[in-house]
Amino acid sequence: MDEHKENIHTEDLNAKMSDARADDDEVKPCSRICPDEEAAPQVSPSQSNSDFSHPVYKEISMANGHINRMTMDELRIKLSELHLDTRGVKDVMKKRLKSHYKKQKLLQSAAEGGATDTYYDYICVVDFEATCEEDNPSDFHHEIIEFPMVLINTHTLEIVDSFQEYVKPESNPQLSDFCVQLTGITQQKMVDEAAPFPDVLQRVVAWLQERELGTKYKYAILTDGAWDMSKFLNIQCRISRIRYPQFAKKWINIRKSYGNFYKVPRTQTKLSTMLEKLGLQYEGRPHSGLDDSRNIARIALRMLQDGCQLRANERMHAGQLLSVPSSAPMEGAPPPHNPRSRD
């Protein structure tokens, strides 16, 4: 629901996020989530600031300065020589080349007992489809009608699995014509014959548990914007009279990560724009939850390949949307469990 998310009434989200800015100052966005590699690059949060005195960072800084002076043709030639992707705008190619040298230097340093970089084992991409009207009134209750998940292995940099189920809405069971045209859920029976949300969520939890996420492997949830968790899932849990699931209380908002890593304004972080700037094309049907999730995963994979250390940057607390400061310890989502019913 990429473009349609822009039409959702978000005054409440903006107000709550303004309270969070004290936790995560956005005056210098490039220092958040994914570090600006033209300065000393960020490493594992467990390392002390004194680690930046390691000689590897001086070498990385010098390489970054040289890359900054390269023309677009020079960048393409160098990327081609290194068998790296040559697609994307100039800033993307610069970031890709810098990240390649950073990774090589850190790998060499790690072999010698020096600085290293860390990642989650898996990233789980979620992009809900929800009931909607062409002009959503401010009190409209969006209900989740498609629950997709796409699983990324951050070590192999591959999409390794996916989950998808339709969900039967309770409050407004009849889909609007606009919702049908937007989401591609072309027949009412696709949701009429689906299970209610609590049952689908139980199967999601079982799917995550079967893959040992949160127990054997560290993982994080990733979304395209704040709406999926702070709006859609939050409302749905209230409608279904269940508590908000603990494993979804922190997530990676890829729009923030993309904007900070590639140094672009938030206006250039829509799904279609991010794909275009990375030299990618949308694959599948727009506003299909599963297809949207796969394309978001492709962006996340490209960012990982370009050296971004994706990390949780938003969270829910007491029903409010807050930012996660970049200084917070890096940790995976907790083991998934079925939420309790509301009293």
Contacts in CASP RR format, 6 or more apart in sequence:
PFRMAT RR
TARGET T0000
AUTHOR 0000-0000-0000
METHOD contacts of the structure
MODEL  1
MDEHKENIHTEDLNAKMSDARADDDEVKPCSRICPDEEAAPQVSPSQSNS
DFSHPVYKEISMANGHINRMTMDELRIKLSELHLDTRGVKDVMKKRLKSH
YKKQKLLQSAAEGGATDTYYDYICVVDFEATCEEDNPSDFHHEIIEFPMV
LINTHTLEIVDSFQEYVKPESNPQLSDFCVQLTGITQQKMVDEAAPFPDV
LQRVVAWLQERELGTKYKYAILTDGAWDMSKFLNIQCRISRIRYPQFAKK
WINIRKSYGNFYKVPRTQTKLSTMLEKLGLQYEGRPHSGLDDSRNIARIA
LRMLQDGCQLRANERMHAGQLLSVPSSAPMEGAPPPHNPRSRD
1 127 0 8 1.000
1 128 0 8 1.000
1 129 0 8 1.000
1 130 0 8 1.000
1 132 0 8 1.000
1 182 0 8 1.000
1 183 0 8 1.000
1 227 0 8 1.000
1 287 0 8 1.000
1 289 0 8 1.000
1 292 0 8 1.000
2 224 0 8 1.000
2 270 0 8 1.000
2 271 0 8 1.000
2 272 0 8 1.000
2 286 0 8 1.000
2 287 0 8 1.000
2 292 0 8 1.000
3 270 0 8 1.000
3 272 0 8 1.000
4 132 0 8 1.000
4 182 0 8 1.000
4 287 0 8 1.000
5 224 0 8 1.000
5 225 0 8 1.000
5 227 0 8 1.000
6 270 0 8 1.000
7 135 0 8 1.000
7 136 0 8 1.000
8 136 0 8 1.000
8 142 0 8 1.000
8 227 0 8 1.000
8 231 0 8 1.000
9 136 0 8 1.000
9 137 0 8 1.000
9 138 0 8 1.000
9 140 0 8 1.000
10 227 0 8 1.000
10 231 0 8 1.000
11 138 0 8 1.000
13 226 0 8 1.000
13 227 0 8 1.000
13 230 0 8 1.000
13 231 0 8 1.000
13 321 0 8 1.000
16 320 0 8 1.000
16 321 0 8 1.000
16 322 0 8 1.000
17 226 0 8 1.000
17 321 0 8 1.000
17 322 0 8 1.000
17 323 0 8 1.000
19 320 0 8 1.000
19 322 0 8 1.000
20 321 0 8 1.000
20 322 0 8 1.000
20 323 0 8 1.000
21 323 0 8 1.000
23 322 0 8 1.000
23 323 0 8 1.000
23 324 0 8 1.000
23 325 0 8 1.000
24 32 0 8 1.000
24 313 0 8 1.000
24 323 0 8 1.000
24 324 0 8 1.000
24 325 0 8 1.000
24 326 0 8 1.000
26 32 0 8 1.000
29 259 0 8 1.000
29 260 0 8 1.000
30 36 0 8 1.000
30 260 0 8 1.000
30 263 0 8 1.000
31 260 0 8 1.000
31 326 0 8 1.000
32 256 0 8 1.000
32 260 0 8 1.000
32 313 0 8 1.000
32 326 0 8 1.000
33 256 0 8 1.000
33 257 0 8 1.000
33 260 0 8 1.000
33 261 0 8 1.000
33 310 0 8 1.000
33 311 0 8 1.000
33 313 0 8 1.000
33 326 0 8 1.000
34 42 0 8 1.000
34 257 0 8 1.000
34 260 0 8 1.000
34 261 0 8 1.000
34 303 0 8 1.000
34 307 0 8 1.000
34 308 0 8 1.000
34 309 0 8 1.000
34 310 0 8 1.000
35 41 0 8 1.000
35 42 0 8 1.000
35 309 0 8 1.000
36 263 0 8 1.000
37 60 0 8 1.000
37 64 0 8 1.000
37 95 0 8 1.000
37 98 0 8 1.000
37 99 0 8 1.000
37 102 0 8 1.000
38 61 0 8 1.000
38 64 0 8 1.000
38 65 0 8 1.000
38 68 0 8 1.000
38 98 0 8 1.000
39 61 0 8 1.000
40 52 0 8 1.000
40 57 0 8 1.000
40 60 0 8 1.000
40 61 0 8 1.000
41 57 0 8 1.000
41 60 0 8 1.000
41 102 0 8 1.000
42 309 0 8 1.000
42 326 0 8 1.000
43 51 0 8 1.000
43 106 0 8 1.000
43 115 0 8 1.000
43 116 0 8 1.000
43 117 0 8 1.000
43 118 0 8 1.000
44 116 0 8 1.000
44 117 0 8 1.000
44 118 0 8 1.000
44 330 0 8 1.000
45 327 0 8 1.000
45 328 0 8 1.000
45 329 0 8 1.000
45 330 0 8 1.000
46 329 0 8 1.000
47 115 0 8 1.000
51 115 0 8 1.000
54 109 0 8 1.000
54 114 0 8 1.000
54 115 0 8 1.000
56 105 0 8 1.000
56 106 0 8 1.000
56 108 0 8 1.000
56 109 0 8 1.000
56 114 0 8 1.000
56 115 0 8 1.000
57 115 0 8 1.000
59 105 0 8 1.000
60 98 0 8 1.000
60 101 0 8 1.000
60 102 0 8 1.000
60 105 0 8 1.000
63 98 0 8 1.000
63 101 0 8 1.000
63 102 0 8 1.000
63 105 0 8 1.000
64 98 0 8 1.000
64 101 0 8 1.000
67 75 0 8 1.000
67 94 0 8 1.000
67 97 0 8 1.000
67 98 0 8 1.000
67 101 0 8 1.000
68 94 0 8 1.000
70 78 0 8 1.000
70 94 0 8 1.000
70 97 0 8 1.000
72 90 0 8 1.000
72 93 0 8 1.000
75 90 0 8 1.000
75 93 0 8 1.000
75 94 0 8 1.000
75 97 0 8 1.000
76 86 0 8 1.000
76 93 0 8 1.000
78 97 0 8 1.000
79 85 0 8 1.000
79 86 0 8 1.000
79 93 0 8 1.000
79 96 0 8 1.000
79 97 0 8 1.000
80 86 0 8 1.000
82 97 0 8 1.000
82 100 0 8 1.000
84 96 0 8 1.000
84 97 0 8 1.000
84 100 0 8 1.000
85 96 0 8 1.000
85 302 0 8 1.000
85 305 0 8 1.000
86 93 0 8 1.000
87 278 0 8 1.000
87 279 0 8 1.000
87 280 0 8 1.000
88 277 0 8 1.000
88 278 0 8 1.000
88 279 0 8 1.000
89 277 0 8 1.000
91 262 0 8 1.000
91 263 0 8 1.000
91 264 0 8 1.000
92 262 0 8 1.000
92 277 0 8 1.000
92 278 0 8 1.000
92 279 0 8 1.000
92 306 0 8 1.000
95 261 0 8 1.000
95 262 0 8 1.000
95 306 0 8 1.000
95 307 0 8 1.000
96 305 0 8 1.000
96 306 0 8 1.000
99 305 0 8 1.000
99 306 0 8 1.000
99 307 0 8 1.000
99 308 0 8 1.000
102 307 0 8 1.000
103 117 0 8 1.000
103 307 0 8 1.000
106 115 0 8 1.000
106 116 0 8 1.000
106 117 0 8 1.000
109 115 0 8 1.000
109 116 0 8 1.000
110 116 0 8 1.000
117 309 0 8 1.000
118 309 0 8 1.000
118 330 0 8 1.000
119 154 0 8 1.000
119 155 0 8 1.000
119 304 0 8 1.000
119 309 0 8 1.000
119 310 0 8 1.000
120 154 0 8 1.000
120 218 0 8 1.000
120 219 0 8 1.000
120 220 0 8 1.000
120 310 0 8 1.000
120 332 0 8 1.000
121 153 0 8 1.000
121 154 0 8 1.000
121 155 0 8 1.000
121 217 0 8 1.000
121 218 0 8 1.000
121 219 0 8 1.000
122 151 0 8 1.000
122 152 0 8 1.000
122 153 0 8 1.000
122 154 0 8 1.000
122 160 0 8 1.000
122 211 0 8 1.000
122 213 0 8 1.000
122 217 0 8 1.000
122 218 0 8 1.000
122 219 0 8 1.000
122 220 0 8 1.000
123 151 0 8 1.000
123 152 0 8 1.000
123 154 0 8 1.000
123 219 0 8 1.000
123 220 0 8 1.000
123 221 0 8 1.000
123 222 0 8 1.000
123 252 0 8 1.000
123 297 0 8 1.000
123 300 0 8 1.000
123 310 0 8 1.000
124 149 0 8 1.000
124 150 0 8 1.000
124 151 0 8 1.000
124 152 0 8 1.000
124 208 0 8 1.000
124 213 0 8 1.000
124 219 0 8 1.000
124 220 0 8 1.000
124 221 0 8 1.000
124 222 0 8 1.000
125 149 0 8 1.000
125 150 0 8 1.000
125 151 0 8 1.000
125 152 0 8 1.000
125 222 0 8 1.000
125 223 0 8 1.000
125 293 0 8 1.000
125 294 0 8 1.000
125 296 0 8 1.000
125 297 0 8 1.000
125 300 0 8 1.000
126 147 0 8 1.000
126 148 0 8 1.000
126 149 0 8 1.000
126 221 0 8 1.000
126 222 0 8 1.000
126 223 0 8 1.000
126 228 0 8 1.000
126 229 0 8 1.000
126 251 0 8 1.000
126 293 0 8 1.000
127 148 0 8 1.000
127 223 0 8 1.000
127 224 0 8 1.000
127 228 0 8 1.000
127 289 0 8 1.000
127 292 0 8 1.000
127 293 0 8 1.000
127 296 0 8 1.000
128 144 0 8 1.000
128 146 0 8 1.000
128 147 0 8 1.000
128 148 0 8 1.000
128 228 0 8 1.000
128 232 0 8 1.000
128 233 0 8 1.000
128 289 0 8 1.000
129 144 0 8 1.000
129 145 0 8 1.000
129 146 0 8 1.000
129 183 0 8 1.000
129 185 0 8 1.000
129 287 0 8 1.000
129 288 0 8 1.000
129 289 0 8 1.000
130 142 0 8 1.000
130 143 0 8 1.000
130 144 0 8 1.000
130 145 0 8 1.000
130 232 0 8 1.000
130 236 0 8 1.000
131 142 0 8 1.000
131 143 0 8 1.000
131 145 0 8 1.000
131 169 0 8 1.000
131 172 0 8 1.000
131 175 0 8 1.000
131 176 0 8 1.000
131 179 0 8 1.000
132 140 0 8 1.000
132 142 0 8 1.000
132 176 0 8 1.000
132 178 0 8 1.000
132 179 0 8 1.000
132 182 0 8 1.000
133 140 0 8 1.000
133 176 0 8 1.000
133 178 0 8 1.000
133 179 0 8 1.000
134 176 0 8 1.000
134 178 0 8 1.000
136 142 0 8 1.000
141 171 0 8 1.000
141 172 0 8 1.000
141 235 0 8 1.000
141 239 0 8 1.000
142 231 0 8 1.000
142 232 0 8 1.000
142 235 0 8 1.000
142 236 0 8 1.000
143 167 0 8 1.000
143 169 0 8 1.000
143 170 0 8 1.000
143 171 0 8 1.000
143 172 0 8 1.000
143 197 0 8 1.000
143 235 0 8 1.000
143 236 0 8 1.000
143 239 0 8 1.000
144 167 0 8 1.000
144 169 0 8 1.000
144 197 0 8 1.000
144 232 0 8 1.000
144 233 0 8 1.000
144 236 0 8 1.000
145 166 0 8 1.000
145 167 0 8 1.000
145 168 0 8 1.000
145 169 0 8 1.000
145 175 0 8 1.000
145 179 0 8 1.000
145 183 0 8 1.000
145 185 0 8 1.000
145 191 0 8 1.000
145 194 0 8 1.000
146 164 0 8 1.000
146 165 0 8 1.000
146 166 0 8 1.000
146 167 0 8 1.000
146 183 0 8 1.000
146 185 0 8 1.000
146 288 0 8 1.000
146 289 0 8 1.000
146 290 0 8 1.000
147 163 0 8 1.000
147 164 0 8 1.000
147 165 0 8 1.000
147 166 0 8 1.000
147 167 0 8 1.000
147 197 0 8 1.000
147 200 0 8 1.000
147 201 0 8 1.000
147 204 0 8 1.000
148 162 0 8 1.000
148 163 0 8 1.000
148 164 0 8 1.000
148 289 0 8 1.000
148 290 0 8 1.000
148 292 0 8 1.000
148 293 0 8 1.000
149 162 0 8 1.000
149 163 0 8 1.000
149 164 0 8 1.000
149 204 0 8 1.000
149 207 0 8 1.000
149 293 0 8 1.000
150 159 0 8 1.000
150 161 0 8 1.000
150 162 0 8 1.000
150 290 0 8 1.000
150 293 0 8 1.000
150 294 0 8 1.000
150 296 0 8 1.000
150 297 0 8 1.000
151 159 0 8 1.000
151 160 0 8 1.000
151 161 0 8 1.000
151 162 0 8 1.000
151 211 0 8 1.000
152 158 0 8 1.000
152 159 0 8 1.000
152 160 0 8 1.000
152 222 0 8 1.000
152 297 0 8 1.000
152 300 0 8 1.000
152 301 0 8 1.000
152 304 0 8 1.000
153 160 0 8 1.000
154 304 0 8 1.000
157 301 0 8 1.000
157 304 0 8 1.000
157 305 0 8 1.000
158 301 0 8 1.000
159 294 0 8 1.000
159 297 0 8 1.000
159 298 0 8 1.000
159 301 0 8 1.000
161 211 0 8 1.000
162 290 0 8 1.000
162 293 0 8 1.000
162 294 0 8 1.000
163 203 0 8 1.000
163 204 0 8 1.000
163 207 0 8 1.000
164 289 0 8 1.000
164 290 0 8 1.000
165 194 0 8 1.000
165 195 0 8 1.000
165 200 0 8 1.000
165 203 0 8 1.000
165 204 0 8 1.000
166 185 0 8 1.000
166 190 0 8 1.000
166 191 0 8 1.000
166 194 0 8 1.000
167 191 0 8 1.000
167 194 0 8 1.000
167 195 0 8 1.000
167 196 0 8 1.000
167 197 0 8 1.000
167 200 0 8 1.000
168 191 0 8 1.000
168 192 0 8 1.000
168 193 0 8 1.000
168 194 0 8 1.000
168 195 0 8 1.000
168 196 0 8 1.000
168 197 0 8 1.000
169 175 0 8 1.000
169 191 0 8 1.000
170 196 0 8 1.000
170 197 0 8 1.000
170 239 0 8 1.000
170 240 0 8 1.000
171 239 0 8 1.000
173 191 0 8 1.000
173 192 0 8 1.000
174 188 0 8 1.000
175 185 0 8 1.000
175 188 0 8 1.000
175 191 0 8 1.000
179 185 0 8 1.000
180 186 0 8 1.000
180 188 0 8 1.000
182 287 0 8 1.000
183 287 0 8 1.000
183 288 0 8 1.000
183 289 0 8 1.000
184 285 0 8 1.000
184 287 0 8 1.000
184 288 0 8 1.000
185 191 0 8 1.000
194 200 0 8 1.000
195 203 0 8 1.000
196 240 0 8 1.000
197 236 0 8 1.000
197 239 0 8 1.000
197 240 0 8 1.000
198 240 0 8 1.000
198 242 0 8 1.000
201 242 0 8 1.000
201 245 0 8 1.000
201 338 0 8 1.000
201 339 0 8 1.000
202 338 0 8 1.000
204 336 0 8 1.000
205 245 0 8 1.000
205 247 0 8 1.000
205 336 0 8 1.000
205 337 0 8 1.000
205 338 0 8 1.000
208 214 0 8 1.000
208 219 0 8 1.000
208 247 0 8 1.000
208 336 0 8 1.000
209 215 0 8 1.000
209 335 0 8 1.000
209 336 0 8 1.000
211 217 0 8 1.000
213 219 0 8 1.000
213 333 0 8 1.000
213 335 0 8 1.000
213 336 0 8 1.000
214 247 0 8 1.000
214 332 0 8 1.000
214 333 0 8 1.000
214 334 0 8 1.000
214 335 0 8 1.000
214 336 0 8 1.000
215 335 0 8 1.000
218 331 0 8 1.000
218 332 0 8 1.000
219 332 0 8 1.000
219 333 0 8 1.000
220 250 0 8 1.000
220 251 0 8 1.000
220 252 0 8 1.000
220 310 0 8 1.000
220 311 0 8 1.000
220 312 0 8 1.000
220 332 0 8 1.000
220 333 0 8 1.000
221 229 0 8 1.000
221 247 0 8 1.000
221 248 0 8 1.000
221 250 0 8 1.000
221 251 0 8 1.000
221 252 0 8 1.000
221 333 0 8 1.000
222 251 0 8 1.000
222 252 0 8 1.000
222 254 0 8 1.000
222 296 0 8 1.000
222 297 0 8 1.000
222 300 0 8 1.000
222 310 0 8 1.000
223 229 0 8 1.000
223 251 0 8 1.000
223 252 0 8 1.000
223 253 0 8 1.000
223 254 0 8 1.000
223 296 0 8 1.000
224 253 0 8 1.000
224 254 0 8 1.000
224 255 0 8 1.000
224 271 0 8 1.000
224 292 0 8 1.000
224 296 0 8 1.000
225 253 0 8 1.000
225 254 0 8 1.000
225 255 0 8 1.000
225 256 0 8 1.000
226 253 0 8 1.000
226 314 0 8 1.000
226 321 0 8 1.000
229 248 0 8 1.000
229 251 0 8 1.000
229 314 0 8 1.000
229 316 0 8 1.000
230 314 0 8 1.000
230 316 0 8 1.000
230 321 0 8 1.000
233 244 0 8 1.000
233 245 0 8 1.000
233 248 0 8 1.000
234 244 0 8 1.000
234 316 0 8 1.000
234 319 0 8 1.000
237 243 0 8 1.000
237 244 0 8 1.000
237 245 0 8 1.000
237 339 0 8 1.000
238 342 0 8 1.000
241 341 0 8 1.000
241 342 0 8 1.000
242 339 0 8 1.000
242 340 0 8 1.000
242 341 0 8 1.000
242 342 0 8 1.000
243 339 0 8 1.000
243 340 0 8 1.000
243 341 0 8 1.000
243 342 0 8 1.000
244 316 0 8 1.000
244 319 0 8 1.000
244 339 0 8 1.000
245 336 0 8 1.000
245 337 0 8 1.000
245 338 0 8 1.000
245 339 0 8 1.000
246 334 0 8 1.000
246 337 0 8 1.000
246 339 0 8 1.000
247 333 0 8 1.000
247 334 0 8 1.000
247 335 0 8 1.000
247 336 0 8 1.000
247 337 0 8 1.000
248 316 0 8 1.000
248 333 0 8 1.000
249 315 0 8 1.000
249 316 0 8 1.000
249 317 0 8 1.000
250 312 0 8 1.000
250 314 0 8 1.000
250 315 0 8 1.000
250 316 0 8 1.000
250 324 0 8 1.000
250 332 0 8 1.000
250 333 0 8 1.000
251 312 0 8 1.000
251 314 0 8 1.000
251 315 0 8 1.000
252 310 0 8 1.000
252 311 0 8 1.000
252 312 0 8 1.000
252 313 0 8 1.000
252 314 0 8 1.000
253 313 0 8 1.000
253 314 0 8 1.000
254 274 0 8 1.000
254 296 0 8 1.000
254 299 0 8 1.000
254 300 0 8 1.000
254 303 0 8 1.000
254 310 0 8 1.000
255 266 0 8 1.000
255 269 0 8 1.000
255 270 0 8 1.000
255 274 0 8 1.000
256 266 0 8 1.000
256 269 0 8 1.000
256 313 0 8 1.000
256 314 0 8 1.000
257 303 0 8 1.000
257 308 0 8 1.000
257 310 0 8 1.000
257 311 0 8 1.000
257 313 0 8 1.000
258 264 0 8 1.000
258 269 0 8 1.000
258 274 0 8 1.000
258 299 0 8 1.000
258 303 0 8 1.000
259 265 0 8 1.000
259 266 0 8 1.000
259 268 0 8 1.000
259 269 0 8 1.000
261 303 0 8 1.000
261 306 0 8 1.000
261 308 0 8 1.000
262 277 0 8 1.000
264 277 0 8 1.000
268 274 0 8 1.000
268 277 0 8 1.000
271 282 0 8 1.000
271 292 0 8 1.000
271 295 0 8 1.000
271 296 0 8 1.000
271 299 0 8 1.000
272 282 0 8 1.000
272 286 0 8 1.000
274 299 0 8 1.000
275 281 0 8 1.000
275 282 0 8 1.000
275 295 0 8 1.000
275 298 0 8 1.000
275 299 0 8 1.000
278 299 0 8 1.000
278 302 0 8 1.000
280 295 0 8 1.000
280 298 0 8 1.000
280 299 0 8 1.000
280 302 0 8 1.000
282 295 0 8 1.000
283 291 0 8 1.000
283 294 0 8 1.000
283 295 0 8 1.000
283 298 0 8 1.000
284 291 0 8 1.000
284 294 0 8 1.000
284 295 0 8 1.000
285 291 0 8 1.000
286 292 0 8 1.000
300 310 0 8 1.000
303 310 0 8 1.000
304 310 0 8 1.000
311 324 0 8 1.000
311 326 0 8 1.000
311 330 0 8 1.000
312 324 0 8 1.000
312 330 0 8 1.000
312 331 0 8 1.000
312 332 0 8 1.000
312 333 0 8 1.000
313 323 0 8 1.000
313 324 0 8 1.000
313 326 0 8 1.000
314 321 0 8 1.000
314 322 0 8 1.000
314 323 0 8 1.000
314 324 0 8 1.000
315 321 0 8 1.000
315 322 0 8 1.000
315 323 0 8 1.000
315 324 0 8 1.000
316 322 0 8 1.000
END
